[in-house]
Amino acid sequence: MSTATVTSKGQITIPAAVRVALGLDAGSRVEFVEIENGQYAFVAATESVQSLKGMLRKPGAAVSIEQMNQAIAQRGSGQR
């Protein structure tokens, strides 16, 4: 288990083993995520928003407003 001490300015030095395990370098960002009351997970926030590109597939075909309204009306009337 790794430990760190909080300075008077609220700073800590992340132990080297933890930095290596999380892939952290100087300037890396981290997040503190509350997992339970009083317990936090320390998570590397090194991924950029651009890395999310391509995770979701593009829709097959665009649907018009008229088609959406027709589908809503059919479901509302019990038709299929």
Secondary structure, DSSP 4 states (H G I P E B T S, - for coil): -------TTS--PPPHHHHHHHT--TT--EEEEEEETTEEEEEE----GGGGTTSSPPPSS---HHHHHHHHHHHHHT--
